[in-house]
């Protein structure tokens, strides 16, 4: 295959190498000592498959602006300072990218979905981020492979009613692998560690169940790695989300005693861990500082229990009440100045682990429906982003 048919853009750039090279160059990313990666929930645009949930075609914004306080003093609804942007519009996404990069968030981790043989909520990445980014920040995918349930339906929030199953068989797994390699891993902005594209899996147990067991899952993951190498990368960096959906034991592996989460991760060949949010670690109900202290105190346990790198997570807050008719527990008194303490704690953790990348994950860029977002609102303005700017841009 010649250069033109393999990559027309590279061919044009080669022709211009002696002259107008600026037409092919990407803007330089700001240099930071730390990679700050914010999880991104891509539900704030029109998704035809979700129209039965969001008939106004605004995505989950519809439950945000219709939210009501469940008790006196309950801070609902949350009101975005920028208005109800359409993240699948590249102009609106440009605003987000510009704010992120200038405040030290140099990576988005997109929640990525695959249901019934096709992607879901992908327009945010394809039509919004990839068209607007122009090389300014990195991104990678977390395969949010949980069941889609009527938990998403504010009028019928029952986790017992499944809309789409998150588990996949081997044929669908191979389709997922092929798609992410071709469509995302090959993008120059895709986040890599030691040259290996990072791919995060949300629910390992769901993956095992769908593929039929641990042996079949290991075979599928090994095949994924082989495909990544065949695509020209040194390997695949497989990242796990550390919570209850990461099993602590698996049965049916001949000759192996797999009785801890560490053993499970070794068996499947995972390379690193992080958390999605503190709500997976400690009950999200009550004072922010108490919740944060209990959650970050667990980092010592993670160091003891796991041999692969753990990347610390800092969570902005938690209040998922917009999704429910009933009152759910929520975090009270979150504030940028409190958040700042745990950002510094994450930096200290990264500094204390010099043999691993200085990657810190944040929940989240825009989890408005769960009350955990860096995007500015009418209460704190850009306060949370200013915390990150002071920590990662001005003090680098």
Backbone torsions as a table, in degrees:
resi	resn	phi	psi	omega
1	UNK	NA	127.8	-178.9
2	UNK	-84.0	171.7	-175.0
3	UNK	-61.4	-37.4	-177.9
4	UNK	-64.9	-45.6	-177.7
5	UNK	-76.1	-25.9	-179.9
6	UNK	-77.0	-42.8	-176.8
7	UNK	-156.7	93.6	-177.3
8	UNK	-57.2	-33.6	-178.4
9	UNK	-66.2	-41.9	177.2
10	UNK	-61.6	-36.6	-179.6
11	UNK	-63.4	-46.1	179.4
12	UNK	-63.7	-42.6	-179.7
13	UNK	-62.4	-37.1	178.7
14	UNK	-63.8	-39.9	179.2
15	UNK	-65.0	-30.4	-176.9
16	UNK	-93.5	5.3	-171.2
17	UNK	-59.2	-28.2	-178.2
18	UNK	-93.1	0.0	-176.1
19	UNK	-140.6	-103.2	-169.8
20	UNK	-82.0	65.4	-177.2
21	UNK	-68.5	-21.0	-177.1
22	UNK	-61.6	-23.8	179.6
23	UNK	-67.6	-17.8	-175.8
24	UNK	-110.7	-11.8	-175.3
25	UNK	-80.2	142.0	172.9
26	UNK	-85.6	149.9	173.7
27	UNK	-60.1	144.1	179.7
28	UNK	-71.4	137.9	174.9
29	UNK	-76.3	141.6	174.0
30	UNK	-59.1	138.5	-179.5
31	UNK	-84.5	129.8	177.2
32	UNK	-132.5	153.3	176.8
33	UNK	-76.6	-20.6	-178.1
34	UNK	-124.8	145.9	169.3
35	UNK	-95.2	120.6	-179.0
36	UNK	-110.0	111.3	-171.3
37	UNK	-114.9	115.6	-179.7
38	UNK	-99.3	128.3	173.8
39	UNK	-63.4	140.4	-176.0
40	UNK	-124.3	121.6	179.9
41	UNK	-96.3	106.0	-168.9
42	UNK	-88.5	57.1	-174.6
43	UNK	-113.4	11.2	-173.6
44	UNK	-108.1	52.6	174.9
45	UNK	-157.1	171.4	-179.4
46	UNK	-77.4	121.6	175.3
47	UNK	-120.3	110.9	-176.2
48	UNK	-52.6	-36.9	-178.1
49	UNK	-70.4	-16.2	179.8
50	UNK	-105.2	11.1	-176.1
51	UNK	-63.4	-28.2	178.0
52	UNK	-67.8	-21.0	175.5
53	UNK	-90.7	-36.1	-174.3
54	UNK	-129.4	78.0	-170.9
55	UNK	-69.1	-17.1	179.4
56	UNK	-79.9	-5.1	176.8
57	UNK	68.4	29.7	177.1
58	UNK	-109.1	6.4	-176.2
59	UNK	66.4	-151.9	-173.8
60	UNK	-72.3	-4.6	170.6
61	UNK	-54.2	-28.3	-175.3
62	UNK	-63.4	-32.7	177.1
63	UNK	-85.9	-18.9	179.4
64	UNK	-72.0	-51.1	-177.1
65	UNK	-77.8	-9.7	175.2
66	UNK	-99.7	2.3	-177.4
67	UNK	-66.1	148.1	179.0
68	UNK	-128.0	147.1	174.9
69	UNK	-64.4	142.3	-179.1
70	UNK	-93.8	-11.6	178.1
71	UNK	-162.0	169.3	179.9
72	UNK	-62.5	132.1	179.6
73	UNK	87.6	-2.3	179.4
74	UNK	-77.3	120.3	-172.1
75	UNK	-81.7	76.4	174.6
76	UNK	-136.4	146.4	-0.7
77	UNK	-81.6	157.3	171.2
78	UNK	-80.4	134.0	-174.6
79	UNK	-119.3	115.4	-179.2
80	UNK	-68.7	132.3	179.6
81	UNK	-63.3	-32.7	-178.5
82	UNK	-86.2	1.0	-174.2
83	UNK	82.0	-172.7	-172.5
84	UNK	-94.5	79.5	-174.2
85	UNK	-67.9	153.2	175.4
86	UNK	-99.6	103.0	-174.2
87	UNK	-68.5	-15.7	176.1
88	UNK	-85.7	-0.2	174.2
89	UNK	-96.4	122.8	-174.1
90	UNK	-62.8	-30.3	178.4
91	UNK	-67.4	-41.9	177.8
92	UNK	-68.6	-39.9	178.6
93	UNK	-66.3	-33.1	177.0
94	UNK	-57.3	-39.0	178.4
95	UNK	-61.4	-41.1	179.4
96	UNK	-67.0	-46.5	-178.4
97	UNK	-62.2	-44.9	-179.7
98	UNK	-58.9	-45.5	179.7
99	UNK	-66.4	-41.5	-178.9
100	UNK	-60.6	-54.2	-174.5
101	UNK	-63.4	-40.1	-177.7
102	UNK	-71.9	-13.8	179.7
103	UNK	-113.4	14.0	171.1
104	UNK	96.4	-1.8	175.3
105	UNK	-88.8	103.3	-173.5
106	UNK	-103.6	5.4	-179.6
107	UNK	-147.8	137.3	167.9
108	UNK	-106.4	137.4	171.2
109	UNK	-107.5	104.8	-176.0
110	UNK	-83.0	127.1	166.3
111	UNK	-61.5	126.1	-174.8
112	UNK	-126.3	135.3	-169.9
113	UNK	-124.4	149.4	176.5
114	UNK	-143.4	111.4	-179.1
115	UNK	-130.2	135.2	175.7
116	UNK	51.0	44.2	172.5
117	UNK	81.4	13.4	179.6
118	UNK	-154.5	157.2	-179.6
119	UNK	-70.8	159.8	-179.1
120	UNK	-136.1	135.8	179.7
121	UNK	63.3	27.8	-175.0
122	UNK	-84.2	-16.8	-176.4
123	UNK	-61.5	-28.8	177.5
124	UNK	-57.3	-46.2	-179.6
125	UNK	-73.0	-49.7	-171.2
126	UNK	-70.8	-49.2	-174.5
127	UNK	-92.9	-24.0	179.7
128	UNK	-95.7	-73.2	-171.1
129	UNK	-64.7	-52.6	-173.7
130	UNK	-64.4	-30.8	178.3
131	UNK	-78.7	-28.0	-176.0
132	UNK	-94.5	-23.9	-166.9
133	UNK	-65.0	-50.7	-179.1
134	UNK	53.3	41.0	173.3
135	UNK	75.9	11.0	-174.2
136	UNK	-77.1	-31.2	179.9
137	UNK	-142.8	163.9	178.4
138	UNK	-88.7	168.5	173.7
139	UNK	-154.5	155.4	165.6
140	UNK	-148.1	174.6	-172.6
141	UNK	-109.6	138.6	163.9
142	UNK	-110.4	114.3	178.2
143	UNK	-70.6	102.7	180.0
144	UNK	-82.7	77.5	-168.4
145	UNK	-91.3	33.4	175.4
146	UNK	-83.1	161.5	173.3
147	UNK	-61.9	143.6	169.0
148	UNK	-89.4	118.5	-175.7
149	UNK	-120.9	174.9	177.2
150	UNK	-73.2	7.2	165.0
151	UNK	-54.5	-30.1	178.9
152	UNK	-78.6	-10.2	-176.6
153	UNK	-101.7	105.9	-174.0
154	UNK	-61.6	-23.8	179.3
155	UNK	-84.8	-10.1	-178.8
156	UNK	-151.3	62.0	-170.2
157	UNK	-81.5	71.3	178.4
158	UNK	-114.4	122.5	179.7
159	UNK	-74.2	-5.1	-179.1
160	UNK	-81.0	-15.8	-177.0
161	UNK	-102.4	110.1	-175.2
162	UNK	-93.1	127.1	175.2
163	UNK	-84.1	-53.7	177.6
164	UNK	-136.0	141.4	176.7
165	UNK	-79.1	140.9	179.1
166	UNK	-85.3	-22.3	178.8
167	UNK	-71.8	151.4	-179.8
168	UNK	-131.5	152.9	172.1
169	UNK	-85.4	-179.5	-174.5
170	UNK	-64.4	-38.7	179.6
171	UNK	-60.9	-45.1	-179.9
172	UNK	-69.3	-36.3	176.3
173	UNK	-59.2	-44.5	179.4
174	UNK	-63.5	-36.7	177.0
175	UNK	-64.1	-40.8	176.7
176	UNK	-61.6	-48.0	-179.1
177	UNK	-59.0	-46.2	-179.7
178	UNK	-61.6	-41.2	-176.7
179	UNK	-67.1	-47.6	-175.6
180	UNK	-70.0	-33.1	177.0
181	UNK	-63.7	-50.8	-173.8
182	UNK	-73.2	-40.8	-170.4
183	UNK	-89.8	-26.8	-172.9
184	UNK	-124.1	-49.5	-176.2
185	UNK	-58.0	-33.5	-176.9
186	UNK	-78.4	-8.5	175.9
187	UNK	-70.4	131.6	-178.4
188	UNK	-57.2	-24.2	-177.6
189	UNK	-85.2	-5.6	-178.3
190	UNK	-66.3	133.1	-173.8
191	UNK	-70.6	131.9	-178.4
192	UNK	-132.8	148.3	172.9
193	UNK	-118.4	120.3	-175.0
194	UNK	54.1	38.2	178.1
195	UNK	81.5	-5.0	-177.2
196	UNK	-96.9	124.5	177.7
197	UNK	-61.6	135.4	-178.7
198	UNK	-89.3	127.6	177.9
199	UNK	-130.6	121.7	-174.2
200	UNK	-103.8	140.3	178.3
201	UNK	-117.9	125.5	-173.4
202	UNK	-75.3	-50.7	-175.7
203	UNK	-122.3	95.0	179.6
204	UNK	-63.8	-39.4	-178.7
205	UNK	-61.6	-39.3	177.9
206	UNK	-64.0	-38.9	177.4
207	UNK	-62.0	-44.8	-180.0
208	UNK	-61.9	-45.1	-178.4
209	UNK	-62.1	-43.3	-178.3
210	UNK	-67.0	-37.8	-176.6
211	UNK	-83.2	-8.6	172.7
212	UNK	102.0	3.8	177.6
213	UNK	141.5	172.7	-176.2
214	UNK	-65.3	-39.9	-179.3
215	UNK	-63.4	-45.5	179.7
216	UNK	-64.8	-34.6	179.3
217	UNK	-69.2	-42.0	178.0
218	UNK	-62.6	-40.2	178.5
219	UNK	-63.6	-41.4	-179.8
220	UNK	-64.9	-43.5	180.0
221	UNK	-67.2	-37.7	176.6
222	UNK	-64.0	-38.5	176.7
223	UNK	-64.9	-40.0	177.2
224	UNK	-58.8	-47.1	179.1
225	UNK	-59.7	-42.3	-179.9
226	UNK	-63.3	-39.2	178.4
227	UNK	-65.6	-39.1	178.8
228	UNK	-63.8	-42.1	177.3
229	UNK	-65.5	-39.5	178.7
230	UNK	-64.1	-25.3	178.5
231	UNK	-80.8	-1.3	174.4
232	UNK	105.8	6.4	179.0
233	UNK	-98.1	155.8	179.7
234	UNK	-69.5	-18.4	179.6
235	UNK	169.2	-173.3	178.4
236	UNK	-114.0	129.6	173.9
237	UNK	-95.8	107.0	-176.7
238	UNK	-95.3	122.5	-177.0
239	UNK	-113.8	136.7	178.2
240	UNK	-106.9	154.2	171.9
241	UNK	-96.6	124.4	-175.2
242	UNK	-88.3	105.6	173.9
243	UNK	-167.5	-166.3	-171.8
244	UNK	-66.7	-20.9	178.0
245	UNK	-79.6	0.2	170.5
246	UNK	-94.9	106.9	-171.3
247	UNK	-65.6	150.3	178.6
248	UNK	-97.3	-4.3	176.0
249	UNK	-158.0	150.3	171.5
250	UNK	-135.5	142.2	-177.5
251	UNK	-104.5	161.8	172.4
252	UNK	84.5	19.3	176.5
253	UNK	-103.9	105.7	-173.8
254	UNK	-57.9	129.4	173.0
255	UNK	80.3	-1.9	-177.1
256	UNK	-116.5	137.7	171.1
257	UNK	-101.0	99.6	-176.6
258	UNK	-109.3	97.5	-168.6
259	UNK	-130.0	10.6	175.1
260	UNK	-139.3	162.8	175.3
261	UNK	-61.5	-34.9	176.7
262	UNK	-60.8	-44.9	178.9
263	UNK	-62.3	-39.9	179.4
264	UNK	-61.5	-46.9	-178.4
265	UNK	-63.9	-39.8	177.7
266	UNK	-63.5	-42.5	-177.8
267	UNK	-59.4	-42.0	-177.3
268	UNK	-88.8	-8.9	176.0
269	UNK	81.1	33.7	176.7
270	UNK	-70.4	150.8	-175.7
271	UNK	-105.8	-23.9	-178.6
272	UNK	-161.5	171.1	-179.7
273	UNK	-136.9	151.6	164.4
274	UNK	-150.2	178.0	171.7
275	UNK	-104.3	155.3	171.3
276	UNK	-82.4	-41.9	-178.7
277	UNK	-163.3	161.7	177.8
278	UNK	-69.5	-19.3	178.4
279	UNK	-63.2	-19.2	175.5
280	UNK	-82.3	-11.8	-175.6
281	UNK	-107.3	-40.0	-177.2
282	UNK	-136.1	144.9	-178.8
283	UNK	-55.8	121.2	-176.9
284	UNK	-82.1	77.6	-177.7
285	UNK	-152.7	115.0	177.9
286	UNK	114.5	-156.6	-170.0
287	UNK	-68.3	136.9	-178.1
288	UNK	-58.8	-47.4	-174.1
289	UNK	-63.3	-42.9	178.3
290	UNK	-61.9	-42.6	179.0
291	UNK	-62.7	-44.2	-178.7
292	UNK	-66.9	-42.3	179.8
293	UNK	-62.8	-44.6	-179.8
294	UNK	-64.8	-38.6	-177.7
295	UNK	-70.7	-47.7	-176.8
296	UNK	-74.1	-21.7	174.4
297	UNK	-64.0	-21.1	-179.5
298	UNK	-74.9	-13.1	-179.5
299	UNK	-59.9	-34.4	177.4
300	UNK	-62.4	-40.4	177.6
301	UNK	-63.9	-40.0	-179.5
302	UNK	-63.8	-39.0	176.7
303	UNK	-61.3	-38.6	-178.7
304	UNK	-72.7	-37.8	-168.7
305	UNK	-88.2	-18.8	-172.7
306	UNK	-128.2	140.9	178.7
307	UNK	-92.4	-21.0	177.7
308	UNK	-85.3	158.5	-177.5
309	UNK	-60.2	138.1	169.4
310	UNK	-107.4	128.5	177.8
311	UNK	-102.5	122.8	-172.3
312	UNK	-67.4	145.2	178.7
313	UNK	-114.0	138.8	173.5
314	UNK	-121.2	132.3	-174.9
315	UNK	-114.0	135.8	-174.1
316	UNK	-73.6	-41.9	-177.2
317	UNK	-179.9	-168.0	176.6
318	UNK	-163.2	123.7	172.4
319	UNK	-163.1	94.7	-177.3
320	UNK	-90.8	15.0	-175.8
321	UNK	-61.3	-26.8	176.0
322	UNK	-57.7	-21.6	-178.1
323	UNK	-86.8	-7.0	-171.7
324	UNK	-124.8	148.1	169.0
325	UNK	-77.2	-31.4	179.4
326	UNK	-87.7	169.6	177.1
327	UNK	-87.6	124.4	174.7
328	UNK	-107.2	157.0	176.7
329	UNK	-62.2	148.9	-179.2
330	UNK	-149.9	162.8	-179.3
331	UNK	-86.9	132.2	-179.8
332	UNK	-104.1	155.6	173.7
333	UNK	61.6	32.7	173.3
334	UNK	-69.3	149.8	-179.9
335	UNK	-162.5	151.0	-179.2
336	UNK	-55.5	-40.3	-177.4
337	UNK	-67.1	-27.4	175.2
338	UNK	-76.4	-44.5	176.2
339	UNK	-53.9	-38.3	-176.6
340	UNK	-58.4	-36.6	-179.0
341	UNK	-60.9	-38.5	-174.9
342	UNK	-86.0	-22.0	168.5
343	UNK	-64.0	-44.0	178.3
344	UNK	-66.2	-34.6	177.1
345	UNK	-65.0	-39.2	177.3
346	UNK	-65.7	-39.9	175.9
347	UNK	-61.1	-42.5	179.7
348	UNK	-63.7	-38.8	177.2
349	UNK	-62.7	-46.2	179.3
350	UNK	-60.7	-41.5	-179.8
351	UNK	-66.1	-29.7	-178.9
352	UNK	-81.0	-3.1	179.6
353	UNK	-126.3	67.4	-172.7
354	UNK	-67.8	-14.3	-178.5
355	UNK	-85.7	-0.2	178.2
356	UNK	-125.1	157.7	179.2
357	UNK	-56.7	147.2	178.9
358	UNK	-85.7	71.1	-179.1
359	UNK	-105.7	128.8	177.1
360	UNK	-124.8	130.6	178.8
361	UNK	-103.3	148.0	-178.0
362	UNK	-124.9	131.6	167.2
363	UNK	-105.2	112.1	-2.5
364	UNK	-150.4	174.8	174.4
365	UNK	-69.3	-38.8	-168.9
366	UNK	-153.7	39.0	175.4
367	UNK	-81.0	66.4	-179.7
368	UNK	-60.8	-38.7	-177.3
369	UNK	-72.9	-13.5	176.1
370	UNK	-114.4	9.1	174.2
371	UNK	65.8	33.1	-178.3
372	UNK	-139.4	92.4	-172.1
373	UNK	-149.4	142.8	173.6
374	UNK	-86.8	-26.7	179.6
375	UNK	-54.3	142.9	-174.7
376	UNK	-69.2	141.2	173.8
377	UNK	-120.1	-177.5	-175.3
378	UNK	-81.8	-3.0	178.1
379	UNK	-96.4	-53.2	-174.9
380	UNK	-103.7	-3.8	-178.1
381	UNK	57.2	-133.3	178.1
382	UNK	-91.6	22.1	-172.3
383	UNK	-55.8	-44.8	-179.3
384	UNK	-68.5	-38.3	177.4
385	UNK	-67.4	-35.3	178.4
386	UNK	-65.3	-33.9	174.8
387	UNK	-58.7	-46.8	-179.1
388	UNK	-67.9	-36.3	177.8
389	UNK	-61.5	-44.8	178.8
390	UNK	-64.3	-37.2	-175.9
391	UNK	-77.1	-35.9	-167.5
392	UNK	-120.0	-13.6	179.9
393	UNK	-111.5	-55.4	-175.1
394	UNK	-73.7	-28.4	-176.3
395	UNK	-102.3	4.0	178.4
396	UNK	-71.8	NA	NA
